[in-house]
Amino acid sequence: MQKFVDVEYDHKPNDIEIYKSGVDVITKCVETQKEDEQSGTMRTVWICDVERYSLLEYIYVQQSKYDAINTQLTQTQVGLTEVYEMLLSTSSQ
């Protein structure tokens, strides 16, 4: 993964851009006004931080996020089952 800081765009970029060779993920983006040096007029630009991944790297990142969420979901389900069993045991007494 490569990290680029303060990349300037003349249009608001998408949060994720997918290319043949990789994926760009915008991690921070701020809209600002900048003076055009040639015309002297003000124009809107977006200053962004970008993380660039190869396609394989991005797949691994997404897989690890999926695995983490799946683990959290399983733990939540187990916790809810335990609470449900406690409720059943107290209501039968």
Secondary structure as GFF3:
##gff-version 3
##sequence-region A 1 93
A	DSSP	beta_strand	2	9	.	.	.	ID=ss1
A	DSSP	beta_strand	16	18	.	.	.	ID=ss2
A	DSSP	beta_strand	22	35	.	.	.	ID=ss3
A	DSSP	beta_strand	42	54	.	.	.	ID=ss4
A	DSSP	alpha_helix	55	91	.	.	.	ID=ss5
###
